[in-house]
Amino acid sequence: MSRLDKAYEMLEEKEDFGTVRNTLEDAFRQIRTCERAVYCENPIVNSVLVLKKRLAEGKNITAGRARARIRSCTAWG
């Protein structure tokens, strides 16, 4: 669950607004410190690429390993 989802859930459960504010401030602080990578001009496609890169890094998949996996899955290698 993301921090924003957690804040929304806290509001629905009528949690203390100070706690909700802290959760949102943490989320915005994380957004402000994120890498601003630009892979293409289309902002939607770029967002998807940034997200996919972050997910791959979280699974310790590097570009070299990703290419090797793709080659192993294709008939023309």
mmCIF file of the C-alpha atoms, coordinates in Angstrom:
data_MODEL
# 
_entry.id   MODEL 
# 
loop_
_atom_site.group_PDB 
_atom_site.id 
_atom_site.type_symbol 
_atom_site.label_atom_id 
_atom_site.label_alt_id 
_atom_site.label_comp_id 
_atom_site.label_asym_id 
_atom_site.label_entity_id 
_atom_site.label_seq_id 
_atom_site.pdbx_PDB_ins_code 
_atom_site.Cartn_x 
_atom_site.Cartn_y 
_atom_site.Cartn_z 
_atom_site.occupancy 
_atom_site.B_iso_or_equiv 
_atom_site.pdbx_formal_charge 
_atom_site.auth_seq_id 
_atom_site.auth_comp_id 
_atom_site.auth_asym_id 
_atom_site.auth_atom_id 
_atom_site.pdbx_PDB_model_num 
ATOM 1  C CA . MET A 1 1  ? 0.000   0.000   0.000   1.00 0.00 ? 1  MET A CA 1 
ATOM 2  C CA . SER A 1 2  ? 1.408   3.402   -0.938  1.00 0.00 ? 2  SER A CA 1 
ATOM 3  C CA . ARG A 1 3  ? 1.659   6.257   1.533   1.00 0.00 ? 3  ARG A CA 1 
ATOM 4  C CA . LEU A 1 4  ? -1.073  8.132   -0.328  1.00 0.00 ? 4  LEU A CA 1 
ATOM 5  C CA . ASP A 1 5  ? -3.369  5.115   -0.110  1.00 0.00 ? 5  ASP A CA 1 
ATOM 6  C CA . LYS A 1 6  ? -2.574  4.872   3.586   1.00 0.00 ? 6  LYS A CA 1 
ATOM 7  C CA . ALA A 1 7  ? -3.419  8.564   4.115   1.00 0.00 ? 7  ALA A CA 1 
ATOM 8  C CA . TYR A 1 8  ? -6.734  8.112   2.281   1.00 0.00 ? 8  TYR A CA 1 
ATOM 9  C CA . GLU A 1 9  ? -7.541  5.095   4.431   1.00 0.00 ? 9  GLU A CA 1 
ATOM 10 C CA . MET A 1 10 ? -6.634  7.043   7.570   1.00 0.00 ? 10 MET A CA 1 
ATOM 11 C CA . LEU A 1 11 ? -9.000  9.860   6.566   1.00 0.00 ? 11 LEU A CA 1 
ATOM 12 C CA . GLU A 1 12 ? -11.823 7.380   5.980   1.00 0.00 ? 12 GLU A CA 1 
ATOM 13 C CA . GLU A 1 13 ? -11.212 5.919   9.440   1.00 0.00 ? 13 GLU A CA 1 
ATOM 14 C CA . LYS A 1 14 ? -11.235 9.450   10.921  1.00 0.00 ? 14 LYS A CA 1 
ATOM 15 C CA . GLU A 1 15 ? -7.653  9.208   12.181  1.00 0.00 ? 15 GLU A CA 1 
ATOM 16 C CA . ASP A 1 16 ? -5.930  12.191  13.781  1.00 0.00 ? 16 ASP A CA 1 
ATOM 17 C CA . PHE A 1 17 ? -5.311  14.857  11.112  1.00 0.00 ? 17 PHE A CA 1 
ATOM 18 C CA . GLY A 1 18 ? -1.770  15.433  12.392  1.00 0.00 ? 18 GLY A CA 1 
ATOM 19 C CA . THR A 1 19 ? -0.920  11.804  11.657  1.00 0.00 ? 19 THR A CA 1 
ATOM 20 C CA . VAL A 1 20 ? -2.489  12.063  8.195   1.00 0.00 ? 20 VAL A CA 1 
ATOM 21 C CA . ARG A 1 21 ? -0.565  15.297  7.537   1.00 0.00 ? 21 ARG A CA 1 
ATOM 22 C CA . ASN A 1 22 ? 2.728   13.610  8.506   1.00 0.00 ? 22 ASN A CA 1 
ATOM 23 C CA . THR A 1 23 ? 1.984   10.684  6.203   1.00 0.00 ? 23 THR A CA 1 
ATOM 24 C CA . LEU A 1 24 ? 1.245   13.048  3.300   1.00 0.00 ? 24 LEU A CA 1 
ATOM 25 C CA . GLU A 1 25 ? 4.340   15.148  4.021   1.00 0.00 ? 25 GLU A CA 1 
ATOM 26 C CA . ASP A 1 26 ? 6.468   11.978  3.904   1.00 0.00 ? 26 ASP A CA 1 
ATOM 27 C CA . ALA A 1 27 ? 4.895   11.040  0.568   1.00 0.00 ? 27 ALA A CA 1 
ATOM 28 C CA . PHE A 1 28 ? 5.479   14.499  -0.926  1.00 0.00 ? 28 PHE A CA 1 
ATOM 29 C CA . ARG A 1 29 ? 9.057   14.552  0.395   1.00 0.00 ? 29 ARG A CA 1 
ATOM 30 C CA . GLN A 1 30 ? 9.668   11.235  -1.368  1.00 0.00 ? 30 GLN A CA 1 
ATOM 31 C CA . ILE A 1 31 ? 8.146   12.579  -4.604  1.00 0.00 ? 31 ILE A CA 1 
ATOM 32 C CA . ARG A 1 32 ? 10.330  15.704  -4.481  1.00 0.00 ? 32 ARG A CA 1 
ATOM 33 C CA . THR A 1 33 ? 13.507  13.644  -4.068  1.00 0.00 ? 33 THR A CA 1 
ATOM 34 C CA . CYS A 1 34 ? 12.713  11.202  -6.871  1.00 0.00 ? 34 CYS A CA 1 
ATOM 35 C CA . GLU A 1 35 ? 14.939  10.958  -9.886  1.00 0.00 ? 35 GLU A CA 1 
ATOM 36 C CA . ARG A 1 36 ? 13.604  13.070  -12.735 1.00 0.00 ? 36 ARG A CA 1 
ATOM 37 C CA . ALA A 1 37 ? 14.645  10.785  -15.567 1.00 0.00 ? 37 ALA A CA 1 
ATOM 38 C CA . VAL A 1 38 ? 13.478  11.564  -19.079 1.00 0.00 ? 38 VAL A CA 1 
ATOM 39 C CA . TYR A 1 39 ? 13.485  8.637   -21.474 1.00 0.00 ? 39 TYR A CA 1 
ATOM 40 C CA . CYS A 1 40 ? 11.089  10.055  -24.062 1.00 0.00 ? 40 CYS A CA 1 
ATOM 41 C CA . GLU A 1 41 ? 9.033   13.178  -24.785 1.00 0.00 ? 41 GLU A CA 1 
ATOM 42 C CA . ASN A 1 42 ? 5.652   11.563  -24.104 1.00 0.00 ? 42 ASN A CA 1 
ATOM 43 C CA . PRO A 1 43 ? 5.003   12.140  -20.365 1.00 0.00 ? 43 PRO A CA 1 
ATOM 44 C CA . ILE A 1 44 ? 2.729   9.105   -20.008 1.00 0.00 ? 44 ILE A CA 1 
ATOM 45 C CA . VAL A 1 45 ? 5.167   6.716   -21.658 1.00 0.00 ? 45 VAL A CA 1 
ATOM 46 C CA . ASN A 1 46 ? 8.012   8.309   -19.708 1.00 0.00 ? 46 ASN A CA 1 
ATOM 47 C CA . SER A 1 47 ? 6.150   7.743   -16.423 1.00 0.00 ? 47 SER A CA 1 
ATOM 48 C CA . VAL A 1 48 ? 5.642   4.086   -17.294 1.00 0.00 ? 48 VAL A CA 1 
ATOM 49 C CA . LEU A 1 49 ? 9.332   3.698   -18.147 1.00 0.00 ? 49 LEU A CA 1 
ATOM 50 C CA . VAL A 1 50 ? 10.418  5.357   -14.895 1.00 0.00 ? 50 VAL A CA 1 
ATOM 51 C CA . LEU A 1 51 ? 8.078   3.092   -12.915 1.00 0.00 ? 51 LEU A CA 1 
ATOM 52 C CA . LYS A 1 52 ? 9.245   -0.051  -14.726 1.00 0.00 ? 52 LYS A CA 1 
ATOM 53 C CA . LYS A 1 53 ? 12.881  0.907   -14.102 1.00 0.00 ? 53 LYS A CA 1 
ATOM 54 C CA . ARG A 1 54 ? 12.180  1.418   -10.400 1.00 0.00 ? 54 ARG A CA 1 
ATOM 55 C CA . LEU A 1 55 ? 10.386  -1.941  -10.176 1.00 0.00 ? 55 LEU A CA 1 
ATOM 56 C CA . ALA A 1 56 ? 13.277  -3.683  -11.964 1.00 0.00 ? 56 ALA A CA 1 
ATOM 57 C CA . GLU A 1 57 ? 15.807  -2.074  -9.630  1.00 0.00 ? 57 GLU A CA 1 
ATOM 58 C CA . GLY A 1 58 ? 13.733  -3.254  -6.683  1.00 0.00 ? 58 GLY A CA 1 
ATOM 59 C CA . LYS A 1 59 ? 14.094  -6.797  -8.021  1.00 0.00 ? 59 LYS A CA 1 
ATOM 60 C CA . ASN A 1 60 ? 17.816  -6.283  -8.740  1.00 0.00 ? 60 ASN A CA 1 
ATOM 61 C CA . ILE A 1 61 ? 17.308  -6.575  -12.502 1.00 0.00 ? 61 ILE A CA 1 
ATOM 62 C CA . THR A 1 62 ? 19.850  -4.550  -14.460 1.00 0.00 ? 62 THR A CA 1 
ATOM 63 C CA . ALA A 1 63 ? 19.660  -3.610  -18.139 1.00 0.00 ? 63 ALA A CA 1 
ATOM 64 C CA . GLY A 1 64 ? 22.175  -6.328  -19.040 1.00 0.00 ? 64 GLY A CA 1 
ATOM 65 C CA . ARG A 1 65 ? 20.247  -8.996  -17.155 1.00 0.00 ? 65 ARG A CA 1 
ATOM 66 C CA . ALA A 1 66 ? 16.984  -7.817  -18.728 1.00 0.00 ? 66 ALA A CA 1 
ATOM 67 C CA . ARG A 1 67 ? 18.416  -8.120  -22.251 1.00 0.00 ? 67 ARG A CA 1 
ATOM 68 C CA . ALA A 1 68 ? 19.735  -11.593 -21.452 1.00 0.00 ? 68 ALA A CA 1 
ATOM 69 C CA . ARG A 1 69 ? 16.303  -12.639 -20.184 1.00 0.00 ? 69 ARG A CA 1 
ATOM 70 C CA . ILE A 1 70 ? 14.639  -11.298 -23.327 1.00 0.00 ? 70 ILE A CA 1 
ATOM 71 C CA . ARG A 1 71 ? 17.133  -13.109 -25.566 1.00 0.00 ? 71 ARG A CA 1 
ATOM 72 C CA . SER A 1 72 ? 16.574  -16.371 -23.718 1.00 0.00 ? 72 SER A CA 1 
ATOM 73 C CA . CYS A 1 73 ? 12.815  -16.040 -24.274 1.00 0.00 ? 73 CYS A CA 1 
ATOM 74 C CA . THR A 1 74 ? 12.988  -15.423 -28.015 1.00 0.00 ? 74 THR A CA 1 
ATOM 75 C CA . ALA A 1 75 ? 13.548  -17.934 -30.788 1.00 0.00 ? 75 ALA A CA 1 
ATOM 76 C CA . TRP A 1 76 ? 15.917  -15.637 -32.695 1.00 0.00 ? 76 TRP A CA 1 
ATOM 77 C CA . GLY A 1 77 ? 18.088  -14.902 -29.602 1.00 0.00 ? 77 GLY A CA 1 
# 
